[in-house]
Amino acid sequence: MLGGASSAPIDARTNEIATFAVEQLKHGKANFPIKGNLQLAKVVSAKRQVVSGTNHILVVEAADDAGPKTLEVTVWEKLSCNVKENDAAMELTHFKLVGPAAEAGDDQWSKAAQQGVAQLDQRSNSLFPYQLLRVLSATPLNDGSSNTELLVEVKRGDKQEKFALTVKPAADAHFQLVKFHQHAAEGPATS
């Protein structure tokens, strides 16, 4: 079905694509925080979406030295007529940790989110500071920059909110908040 994602079988080709995605994450191609050697355990579910090529939307189980992770990855398989010389036929376009949820902790995206939330707090005129609860997803932007969009859940006073924070790496393992907006389900955008 053109445009919509539909269920796909978990077959040898699906496993090849999942292995490709994990290798991309493992070798830092997508700035995914891993601790040690990331290995694919199995493909949990698969969907395909016909675009200019095919998006393979997979939920995979993998593990690194910190333990097991459940990830959602999207790999774009380009049409053969669109693959230029020295161009890869596949590209990891999206990934996020889907279980267990990444609680605010010591990994790279938690640090980026903590720094982004602190900068968000500096721009706020509220008496209550934002407190990072968890990182819901981390998605590298395919715009030629090194920016990543983090979907975070925060608490301010008694209210919990979700924000999309766009951050970019800065000096000394710090991150700079580029832009932010309240998650669409939570209300009007802010910047």
N, CA and C of each residue as an Amber inpcrd file, in Angstrom:
protein
   573
   0.8480000  -1.1770000   0.0000000   0.0000000   0.0000000   0.0000000
   0.8950000   1.2420000   0.0000000   0.7060000   2.1280000  -0.9570000
   1.5080000   3.3260000  -1.0830000   1.1860000   4.2960000   0.0470000
   2.2150000   4.7510000   0.7640000   2.0640000   5.7530000   1.8110000
   1.8580000   5.1880000   3.1930000   1.0600000   4.1430000   3.3410000
   0.8020000   3.5710000   4.6530000   1.7360000   2.4120000   4.9390000
   1.9940000   2.1760000   6.2220000   2.8370000   1.0450000   6.6090000
   1.9590000  -0.1690000   6.8260000   2.4160000  -1.3210000   6.3560000
   1.6720000  -2.5570000   6.5390000   2.6030000  -3.6170000   7.1230000
   2.0240000  -4.5920000   7.7850000   2.8060000  -5.6690000   8.4030000
   3.6240000  -6.3920000   7.3520000   4.7930000  -6.8470000   7.7690000
   5.6840000  -7.5830000   6.8630000   6.1790000  -8.8250000   7.5790000
   6.5160000  -9.8600000   6.8220000   7.0300000 -11.0730000   7.4650000
   8.4330000 -10.8510000   8.0120000   8.7610000 -11.5990000   9.0490000
  10.1250000 -11.5720000   9.5760000  10.8530000 -12.7300000   8.8970000
  11.6280000 -12.3570000   7.8740000  12.3200000 -13.3510000   7.0710000
  13.8080000 -13.0220000   7.0190000  14.5400000 -13.7200000   6.1640000
  15.9850000 -13.5120000   6.0590000  16.3090000 -12.0710000   5.6600000
  15.5360000 -11.4990000   4.7440000  15.7830000 -10.1120000   4.3120000
  15.5450000  -9.1450000   5.4590000  14.4860000  -9.3560000   6.2360000
  14.2070000  -8.5060000   7.3960000  15.3650000  -8.5830000   8.3890000
  15.8900000  -9.7760000   8.6150000  17.0280000  -9.9270000   9.5260000
  18.2760000  -9.2270000   8.9990000  18.4920000  -9.2370000   7.6830000
  19.6230000  -8.5010000   7.0840000  19.4840000  -7.0040000   7.3570000
  18.2740000  -6.4950000   7.1820000  18.0260000  -5.0630000   7.3820000
  18.1980000  -4.7020000   8.8580000  17.7180000  -5.5550000   9.7520000
  17.8880000  -5.3210000  11.1930000  19.3700000  -5.3330000  11.5600000
  20.1270000  -6.2670000  10.9980000  21.5690000  -6.3310000  11.2480000
  22.2460000  -5.0680000  10.7600000  21.8570000  -4.5740000   9.5810000
  22.3930000  -3.3190000   9.0440000  22.1330000  -2.1810000  10.0310000
  20.8950000  -2.0660000  10.5320000  20.5400000  -0.9780000  11.4450000
  21.3700000  -1.0350000  12.7240000  21.5120000  -2.2280000  13.2990000
  22.2890000  -2.3790000  14.5360000  23.7600000  -2.0450000  14.2810000
  24.2900000  -2.4510000  13.1330000  25.6820000  -2.1170000  12.7940000
  25.8670000  -0.6050000  12.6760000  24.8930000   0.0830000  12.0920000
  24.9710000   1.5360000  11.9730000  25.0050000   2.1790000  13.3590000
  24.1530000   1.6990000  14.2620000  24.1250000   2.2150000  15.6300000
  25.4280000   1.8810000  16.3540000  25.8830000   0.6640000  16.1740000
  27.0810000   0.1730000  16.8510000  28.3230000   0.9740000  16.4710000
  28.4130000   1.3680000  15.2190000  29.5900000   2.0810000  14.7370000
  29.4230000   3.5950000  14.7590000  28.4330000   4.0730000  15.5260000
  28.2920000   5.5020000  15.7410000  27.7520000   6.2840000  14.5720000
  27.1780000   5.6250000  13.5760000  26.6750000   6.3400000  12.4010000
  25.4760000   7.2190000  12.7370000  24.8100000   6.9350000  13.8660000
  23.6050000   7.6860000  14.1980000  23.6730000   8.3110000  15.5840000
  24.8720000   8.4100000  16.1640000  25.0410000   8.9920000  17.4970000
  24.1560000   8.3240000  18.5350000  24.0370000   6.9970000  18.4570000
  23.2260000   6.2630000  19.4220000  24.0950000   5.8920000  20.6060000
  23.6180000   6.1610000  21.8180000  24.4370000   5.8570000  22.9900000
  24.4450000   4.3560000  23.2950000  25.6130000   3.7450000  23.1870000
  25.7240000   2.3360000  23.5480000  26.8610000   2.1760000  24.5380000
  26.7660000   1.1580000  25.3160000  27.8270000   0.8350000  26.2670000
  28.3950000  -0.5130000  25.8440000  29.5300000  -0.4780000  25.1730000
  30.1500000  -1.7130000  24.7270000  29.5900000  -2.2170000  23.4170000
  29.6710000  -3.5030000  23.2270000  29.3690000  -4.1480000  21.9600000
  27.8680000  -4.3820000  21.7880000  27.2290000  -3.6670000  20.8890000
  25.7940000  -3.8280000  20.6180000  25.5990000  -5.0010000  19.6650000
  24.7230000  -5.9260000  20.0380000  24.4530000  -7.1050000  19.2210000
  22.9540000  -7.2750000  19.0330000  22.5420000  -7.6280000  17.8170000
  21.1480000  -7.9190000  17.5280000  20.7680000  -9.2540000  18.1500000
  19.6470000  -9.2960000  18.8710000  19.1400000 -10.5540000  19.4270000
  18.0620000 -11.1150000  18.5110000  17.0390000 -10.3050000  18.1940000
  15.9830000 -10.7780000  17.2950000  15.1330000  -9.6230000  16.8110000
  14.4010000  -9.8670000  15.7420000  13.4270000  -8.9200000  15.2220000
  12.0870000  -9.2820000  15.8510000  11.4480000  -8.3100000  16.5020000
  10.1790000  -8.5470000  17.1890000   9.0060000  -8.3410000  16.2300000
   9.0620000  -7.2510000  15.4430000   7.9900000  -6.9810000  14.4840000
   8.5590000  -6.2200000  13.2970000   7.8330000  -6.2930000  12.1930000
   8.2870000  -5.6300000  10.9630000   7.0890000  -5.0460000  10.2250000
   7.3140000  -3.8390000   9.6960000   6.3370000  -3.1950000   8.8160000
   7.1070000  -2.6460000   7.6360000   6.4030000  -2.4860000   6.5310000
   6.9960000  -1.8710000   5.3450000   6.1020000  -0.7470000   4.8810000
   6.7480000   0.3020000   4.3830000   6.0310000   1.4540000   3.8430000
   6.6580000   1.7820000   2.4920000   5.8340000   1.7910000   1.4480000
   6.3310000   2.1100000   0.1220000   6.4100000   3.6260000  -0.0100000
   7.6170000   4.0830000  -0.2890000   7.8780000   5.5130000  -0.5300000
   8.6740000   5.5440000  -1.8260000   9.6230000   6.4200000  -1.9600000
  10.5440000   6.3650000  -3.0880000  11.5900000   5.3160000  -2.7120000
  11.1710000   4.0760000  -2.7580000  11.9110000   2.9520000  -2.2100000
  11.0190000   2.3220000  -1.1550000  11.6270000   1.7770000  -0.1140000
  10.8510000   1.1400000   0.9430000  11.4080000   1.5210000   2.3070000
  10.5330000   1.9500000   3.2060000  10.8980000   2.1220000   4.6080000
  10.6080000   0.8120000   5.3140000  11.6180000   0.2780000   5.9800000
  11.4550000  -0.9210000   6.7990000  11.4100000  -0.4370000   8.2470000
  10.2750000  -0.5890000   8.8930000  10.0770000  -0.1240000  10.2640000
  10.0950000  -1.3680000  11.1450000  11.1520000  -1.5050000  11.9300000
  11.3700000  -2.7240000  12.6960000  11.4390000  -2.4270000  14.1870000
  10.9140000  -3.3260000  14.9810000  11.1590000  -3.3320000  16.4110000
  12.1030000  -4.5030000  16.6420000  13.2650000  -4.1980000  17.2260000
  14.2900000  -5.2110000  17.4250000  14.7200000  -5.2550000  18.8830000
  15.1470000  -6.4250000  19.2880000  15.7790000  -6.5690000  20.5870000
  17.2690000  -6.6790000  20.3450000  18.0340000  -5.9100000  21.1190000
  19.4870000  -5.9210000  21.0200000  20.0340000  -5.7990000  22.4370000
  21.3130000  -6.0130000  22.5830000  21.9260000  -5.8920000  23.9030000
  23.3290000  -5.3240000  23.7560000  23.7150000  -4.5080000  24.7330000
  25.0900000  -4.0370000  24.8400000  25.5720000  -4.4050000  26.2430000
  26.7140000  -3.8730000  26.6500000  27.2610000  -4.2320000  27.9570000
  26.3700000  -3.7790000  29.1110000  25.4700000  -2.8180000  28.8720000
  24.5610000  -2.3410000  29.9160000  23.3050000  -3.2080000  30.0210000
  23.0890000  -4.0960000  29.0410000  21.9350000  -4.9790000  29.1060000
  21.0760000  -4.9170000  27.8610000  19.9190000  -5.6040000  27.9100000
  19.0390000  -5.6610000  26.7370000  18.3120000  -4.3390000  26.4880000
  18.0010000  -4.1060000  25.2180000  17.2810000  -2.9080000  24.8010000
  16.2690000  -3.3220000  23.7380000  15.1380000  -2.6450000  23.7210000
  14.1970000  -2.8060000  22.6300000  14.2040000  -1.4970000  21.8580000
  14.4410000  -1.5780000  20.5550000  14.6030000  -0.4010000  19.7150000
  13.6150000  -0.4340000  18.5670000  13.1680000   0.7470000  18.1630000
  12.4310000   0.8730000  16.9110000  13.3690000   1.5540000  15.9370000
  13.5640000   0.9440000  14.7830000  14.4570000   1.4970000  13.7570000
  13.7050000   1.5770000  12.4370000  14.0560000   2.5910000  11.6530000
  13.5310000   2.6910000  10.2980000  14.7210000   2.7480000   9.3480000
  14.7370000   1.8280000   8.4120000  15.7840000   1.7890000   7.3960000
  15.1200000   2.0500000   6.0520000  15.6450000   3.0550000   5.3520000
  15.1380000   3.3880000   4.0160000  15.9740000   2.6330000   3.0010000
  15.3130000   1.7500000   2.2500000  15.9620000   1.0330000   1.1650000
  15.6160000   1.7640000  -0.1240000  16.6370000   2.3270000  -0.7470000
  16.4300000   3.1660000  -1.9260000  16.1130000   2.3090000  -3.1520000
  15.4010000   2.9040000  -4.0790000  15.1820000   2.2460000  -5.3700000
  16.5270000   2.1240000  -6.0670000  16.7690000   1.0180000  -6.7340000
  18.0720000   0.8090000  -7.3730000  18.3910000   1.8950000  -8.3920000
  17.3730000   2.4650000  -9.0250000  17.6260000   3.5250000 -10.0130000
  18.0500000   4.8330000  -9.3390000  17.8190000   4.9580000  -8.0200000
  18.1980000   6.1760000  -7.2940000  19.5310000   6.0520000  -6.5670000
  20.1670000   4.8840000  -6.6440000  21.4390000   4.6770000  -5.9560000
  22.5600000   5.0990000  -6.8910000  23.2710000   6.1370000  -6.4940000
  24.3870000   6.6500000  -7.2980000  25.6610000   5.9120000  -6.9130000
  26.6780000   6.0420000  -7.7410000  27.9650000   5.4260000  -7.4600000
  28.4710000   5.9160000  -6.1100000  29.0410000   5.0190000  -5.3120000
  29.5460000   5.3030000  -3.9650000  28.4470000   5.7160000  -2.9890000
  27.2180000   5.4360000  -3.3170000  26.0840000   5.7600000  -2.4460000
  25.5470000   4.4560000  -1.8610000  25.1650000   4.4820000  -0.6160000
  24.6480000   3.2770000   0.0230000  23.2200000   3.0070000  -0.4490000
  22.8850000   1.7400000  -0.5750000  21.5380000   1.3600000  -0.9970000
  20.5380000   1.4630000   0.1480000  21.0430000   1.4850000   1.3930000
  20.1730000   1.6040000   2.5660000  20.6920000   2.7050000   3.4780000
  19.7600000   3.2880000   4.2410000  20.1200000   4.3510000   5.1700000
  19.2470000   4.2400000   6.4170000  19.8970000   4.2670000   7.5840000
  19.1630000   4.3050000   8.8440000  18.6310000   5.7180000   9.0140000
  17.3060000   5.8810000   9.0160000  16.7290000   7.2290000   9.0600000
  16.0860000   7.5780000  10.3960000  15.8190000   6.5710000  11.2240000
  15.1560000   6.8460000  12.4980000  15.4550000   5.7130000  13.4610000
  15.6130000   6.0610000  14.7150000  15.7240000   5.0520000  15.7560000
  15.2710000   5.6610000  17.0580000  14.7530000   4.8230000  17.9130000
  14.4420000   5.2760000  19.2660000  14.3960000   4.0650000  20.1800000
  14.6780000   4.3140000  21.4280000  14.5810000   3.2980000  22.4490000
  13.1180000   3.2040000  22.8270000  12.5290000   2.0200000  22.7410000
  11.1070000   1.8850000  23.0520000  10.8600000   1.0390000  24.2940000
  11.8530000   0.4130000  24.8130000  11.6530000  -0.3170000  26.0490000
  12.9400000  -0.9860000  26.4770000  13.2220000  -1.0380000  27.6980000
  12.5400000  -0.2260000  28.6910000  12.8400000   1.2410000  28.4470000
  11.9460000   2.1220000  28.8590000  12.1260000   3.5530000  28.6240000
  13.4370000   4.0140000  29.2370000  14.0930000   4.9350000  28.5560000
  15.3710000   5.4540000  29.0420000  15.1040000   6.4550000  30.1600000
  15.2490000   6.0060000  31.3850000  15.0830000   6.9050000  32.5210000
  16.2470000   7.8910000  32.5220000  16.0270000   9.0580000  33.1010000
  17.1050000  10.0270000  33.1980000  18.2600000   9.3830000  33.9490000
  19.4020000   9.2930000  33.3270000  20.5410000   8.5990000  33.9230000
  21.8420000   9.1040000  33.3510000  22.7570000   8.1940000  33.0900000
  24.1000000   8.5780000  32.6930000  24.3860000   8.4530000  31.2140000
  23.4370000   7.9470000  30.3860000  23.7800000   7.7720000  28.9880000
  23.8220000   9.1160000  28.2600000  24.3260000   9.0820000  27.0430000
  24.5550000  10.2990000  26.2580000  23.2830000  11.1080000  26.0660000
  22.1670000  10.4480000  25.7370000  20.9490000  11.2080000  25.4680000
  20.3330000  11.7520000  26.7380000  20.5000000  11.0620000  27.8560000
  20.0360000  11.6220000  29.1270000  20.8130000  12.8910000  29.4580000
  22.1280000  12.8420000  29.2250000  22.9500000  14.0410000  29.4650000
  22.5340000  15.1710000  28.5350000  22.3220000  14.8470000  27.2500000
  21.8910000  15.8650000  26.2900000  20.5440000  16.4380000  26.7090000
  19.6250000  15.5700000  27.1450000  18.2960000  16.0210000  27.5660000
  18.3850000  16.8710000  28.8250000  19.2130000  16.4570000  29.7850000
  19.3720000  17.2400000  31.0110000  19.9040000  18.6370000  30.6890000
  20.8910000  18.7030000  29.7980000  21.4390000  20.0060000  29.4150000
  20.4130000  20.8230000  28.6400000  19.6500000  20.1630000  27.7520000
  18.6070000  20.8650000  27.0020000  17.5090000  21.3870000  27.9120000
  17.0970000  20.5780000  28.8810000  16.0560000  21.0040000  29.8270000
  16.5660000  22.1530000  30.6950000  17.8350000  22.1100000  31.0940000
  18.4090000  23.2200000  31.8780000  18.3880000  24.5120000  31.0600000
  18.6950000  24.4180000  29.7600000  18.6620000  25.6040000  28.9050000
  17.2250000  26.0570000  28.6600000  16.3040000  25.1080000  28.5620000
  14.8810000  25.4340000  28.4480000  14.4330000  26.1870000  29.6910000
  14.8730000  25.7270000  30.8450000  14.5480000  26.3610000  32.1210000
  15.0380000  27.8140000  32.1600000  16.2220000  28.0700000  31.6130000
  16.7800000  29.4170000  31.5850000  15.9170000  30.3620000  30.7510000
  15.2240000  29.8200000  29.7640000  14.3730000  30.6360000  28.8840000
  12.9600000  30.7950000  29.4330000  12.6430000  30.0510000  30.4840000
  11.2990000  30.0700000  31.0570000  11.1770000  31.1730000  32.0990000
   9.9760000  31.7190000  32.2430000   9.7480000  32.7140000  33.2770000
   8.9590000  32.1250000  34.4520000   8.8910000  30.8070000  34.5100000
   8.1630000  30.1220000  35.5690000   8.9800000  30.0910000  36.8550000
   8.2830000  30.0920000  37.9820000   8.9450000  29.9560000  39.2720000
   9.3460000  28.5140000  39.5490000   8.7140000  27.5710000  38.8430000
   9.0010000  26.1600000  39.0380000   9.9600000  25.6810000  37.9490000
  11.0680000  25.0710000  38.3250000  12.0060000  24.5680000  37.3090000
  11.4880000  23.2740000  36.6890000  11.9250000  23.0240000  35.4530000
  11.6260000  21.7610000  34.7900000  12.5270000  20.6770000  35.3760000
  11.9690000  19.4930000  35.5500000  12.7350000  18.3280000  35.9980000
  12.5750000  17.2430000  34.9450000  13.6930000  16.7600000  34.4130000
  13.6570000  15.6980000  33.4080000  13.2330000  14.3900000  34.0580000
  12.1880000  13.7570000  33.5070000  11.7370000  12.4540000  33.9930000
  12.3180000  11.3250000  33.1610000  12.2080000  11.4390000  31.8270000
  12.7260000  10.3800000  30.9620000  12.8980000  10.8940000  29.5280000
  13.7720000  10.2150000  28.8040000  13.9570000  10.4510000  27.3750000
  13.1020000   9.4190000  26.6630000  12.1310000   9.8680000  25.8750000
  11.2270000   8.9510000  25.1880000  11.7720000   8.4790000  23.8520000
  12.5060000   9.3730000  23.1530000  13.1270000   8.9680000  21.8920000
  14.2300000   9.9520000  21.5350000  15.1260000   9.4850000  20.6780000
  16.2150000  10.3060000  20.1450000  16.2730000  10.0300000  18.6480000
  16.0750000  11.0760000  17.8370000  16.0250000  10.9120000  16.3970000
  17.0030000  11.8780000  15.7320000  18.0410000  11.3560000  15.0530000
  18.9510000  12.2540000  14.3400000  18.2060000  12.9030000  13.1800000
  18.4690000  14.1780000  12.9600000  17.8200000  14.8890000  11.8620000
  18.6380000  14.6910000  10.5930000  17.9800000  14.3340000   9.5330000
  18.6490000  14.1020000   8.2500000  18.6670000  15.3800000   7.4250000
  19.2140000  16.4360000   8.0220000  19.2470000  17.7240000   7.3380000
  20.6860000  18.1880000   7.0900000  21.6360000  17.2580000   7.1970000
  23.0330000  17.6150000   6.9690000  23.7170000  18.1660000   8.2070000
  22.9690000  18.3400000   9.3010000  23.5500000  18.8360000  10.5390000
  23.8290000  17.6630000  11.4660000  24.4140000  17.9430000  12.6020000
  24.6050000  16.8980000  13.6160000  23.5350000  17.0150000  14.7030000
  22.4290000  17.6800000  14.3710000  21.3470000  17.8830000  15.3290000
  20.5570000  16.6020000  15.5540000  20.0470000  16.4720000  16.7760000
  19.1990000  15.3400000  17.1550000  17.9720000  15.8940000  17.8550000
  16.8110000  15.3240000  17.5300000  15.5910000  15.7200000  18.2310000
  15.3160000  14.7060000  19.3210000  15.1840000  15.2170000  20.5480000
  14.8760000  14.3900000  21.6980000  13.4410000  14.6590000  22.1180000
  12.6670000  13.6090000  22.2850000  11.3370000  13.7490000  22.8640000
  11.4940000  13.3960000  24.3330000  11.1980000  14.3670000  25.2010000
  11.4160000  14.1800000  26.6300000  10.1390000  14.4170000  27.4110000
  10.0550000  13.7510000  28.5400000   8.9590000  13.9790000  29.4800000
   9.5600000  14.7180000  30.6690000   8.9480000  15.8350000  31.0180000
   9.4390000  16.6630000  32.1140000   8.3200000  16.9100000  33.1170000
   8.7170000  17.3660000  34.2780000   7.7570000  17.7260000  35.3170000
   8.0810000  19.1450000  35.7630000   7.0340000  19.9410000  35.9240000
   7.1990000  21.3050000  36.4410000   6.0890000  21.4960000  37.4580000
   6.4650000  21.5790000  38.7250000   5.4570000  21.6210000  39.7770000
   4.7330000  20.2880000  39.8030000   3.4050000  20.3110000  39.7000000
   2.6050000  19.0860000  39.6800000   2.2760000  18.6320000  38.2640000
   2.6960000  19.3940000  37.2620000   2.3000000  19.1340000  35.8800000
   3.4070000  18.4070000  35.1120000   3.0170000  17.3360000  34.4050000
   3.9490000  16.6450000  33.5250000   3.6800000  17.0730000  32.0950000
   4.7580000  17.3000000  31.3390000   4.6520000  17.7520000  29.9540000
   5.6650000  16.9990000  29.1020000   5.4380000  17.0300000  27.7970000
   6.3920000  16.4740000  26.8470000   6.8890000  17.5970000  25.9510000
   8.1860000  17.5940000  25.6990000   8.8000000  18.5710000  24.8150000
   9.6590000  17.8670000  23.7770000   9.7160000  18.4420000  22.5920000
  10.6750000  18.0400000  21.5730000  11.8090000  19.0480000  21.6430000
  13.0030000  18.5750000  21.9550000  14.1850000  19.4280000  22.0490000
  15.1250000  19.0840000  20.9060000  15.5270000  20.0710000  20.1430000
  16.5540000  19.8530000  19.1280000  17.8690000  20.3120000  19.7230000
  18.8240000  19.3750000  19.8290000  20.1210000  19.6820000  20.4220000
  21.2230000  19.3780000  19.4180000  22.3530000  20.0450000  19.6160000
  23.5220000  19.7420000  18.7870000  24.7360000  19.6300000  19.6980000
  25.6950000  18.7910000  19.3020000  26.8990000  18.6400000  20.1220000
  27.6670000  19.9530000  20.1840000  28.2100000  20.2380000  21.3570000
  29.0610000  21.4140000  21.5610000  30.3820000  20.9080000  22.1460000
  31.2290000  21.7990000  22.5500000  32.5420000  21.4220000  23.0720000
  32.4350000  20.6640000  24.3920000  33.4250000  19.8600000  24.6740000
  33.5710000  19.1580000  25.9530000  32.3650000  18.2990000  26.3210000
  31.8510000  17.5340000  25.3720000  30.7330000  16.6040000  25.6020000
  29.4800000  17.3030000  26.1100000  29.3090000  18.5460000  25.7460000
  28.0960000  19.2800000  26.0870000  27.1970000  19.3630000  24.8570000
  25.9500000  19.7110000  25.1000000  24.9820000  19.8680000  24.0330000
  24.3450000  21.2350000  24.1420000  24.0430000  21.8230000  22.9890000
  23.4010000  23.1330000  22.9360000  21.9710000  22.9480000  22.4490000
  21.0420000  23.6010000  23.1350000  19.6430000  23.5800000  22.7270000
  19.4880000  24.4980000  21.5200000  19.0710000  23.9520000  20.4010000
  18.8980000  24.7170000  19.1690000  17.4890000  25.3030000  19.1200000
  16.4970000  24.4380000  19.3640000  15.1040000  24.8870000  19.4080000
  14.3020000  23.8750000  20.1920000  13.1030000  24.2610000  20.5550000
  12.2390000  23.3680000  21.3150000  10.7970000  23.7230000  21.0290000
   9.9190000  22.7740000  21.2650000   8.4880000  23.0390000  21.2420000
   7.7860000  22.0060000  22.1070000   6.6960000  22.4380000  22.6620000
   5.8990000  21.5260000  23.4520000   5.3400000  20.4750000  22.5080000
   5.3380000  19.2150000  22.9410000   4.8530000  18.1380000  22.0870000
   3.4240000  18.4370000  21.6790000   3.1000000  18.1950000  20.4240000
   1.8100000  18.5790000  19.8300000   0.6140000  18.1280000  20.6680000
   0.6910000  16.9710000  21.2960000  -0.4350000  16.4630000  22.0810000
  -0.6480000  17.2680000  23.3550000   0.3280000  18.0900000  23.7200000
   0.2680000  18.8150000  24.9800000  -0.2300000  20.2560000  24.8660000
  -0.2650000  20.7910000  23.6550000  -0.7350000  22.1620000  23.5300000
   0.0190000  22.9270000  22.4740000  -0.0910000  24.2720000  22.4740000
   0.5290000  25.0960000  21.4400000   2.0480000  25.0810000  21.5140000
   2.6620000  25.2900000  20.3630000   4.1330000  25.3020000  20.2750000
   4.7010000  26.5340000  20.9290000   5.9440000  26.3760000  21.4230000
   6.6750000  27.4600000  22.0660000   8.0770000  27.4690000  21.4890000
   8.6860000  28.6600000  21.3480000  10.1070000  28.6500000  20.9990000
  10.8160000  29.8910000  21.4200000
